[in-house]
Amino acid sequence: MWFRQVAQVFYNLIRLNLEVAQHLLHKVLWNHKERKRIVLHLRLIRRRTLYLGDMGNALVRILNKFCN
């Protein structure tokens, strides 16, 4: 359950500050044992952001970088 919360925190960070979010995502996702679960929830969030227009496009680009 906490993986969903972690993913949501990153999603909110991306909306606030793309540069800070990228740095934190890189550190957490590459150093964390549960990376796959966090990425799974980020993918779910990415699907929801596809409907947000230009802001959604920016979010999707960044999430794609970390989800692939």
C-alpha positions, 0 to 999 in steps of 0.5 A: 500500500505504501508504494502507491503513496510513494508514487503519489508523492513523486507525482505531486513533486513532478507537478511542483518542481520537475528538476527536484522530482527528477533528482529524487526519483533517480536516487530513490528508484535506483537505490531502493529494493522495491523499485519495481512496485513504485514504478508500477504505481507510477505507470498507473499515475502516468495513465491518468495524466494522459488526460491533463493536456500540456501539463500531462504531456510534461508529466508523462515524458518524465514518468516515461524516463523512470518507468521504462 
